[in-house]
Amino acid sequence: WIPRPAELPEHTRALLDDELSRREFMPEIRSLRSVSGFITPCTWEVSTDRGDTRFVLPSEDAIRRLSRSTLLIGDNHGIHYLVRDIAALDRNSRKLLDRFL
């Protein structure tokens, strides 16, 4: 593969970084703005590190706990969203999320 990516020419390194960022697309949820209901499937409106979006949570099984404070949430299109630290979310976001945990 590429032993030292930092030594690549700038144009090549930028192209490689761009391709990898598309393949490793995992937005980090910063806040939950609203949830359409507490029975799945339901639509979530969230703010992420890549902007605001909405997605459909197909089932409660789509929420996986990676650690005590970290979650991985999968939508109906197979996109995964990361909640790095539940405690770092605002109060309203934690309250909405608690209904699903």
Buried (B, 14 or more C-beta within 10 A) or exposed (E): EEEEEEEBEEEEBEEEEEEEEEEEEEBBBBBBBEBEEEEBEBBBBBBBEEEEBEBBBBEEEBBEEEEEEEBBBBBBEEEEBBBBEBEEBEEEBBEBBEEBE
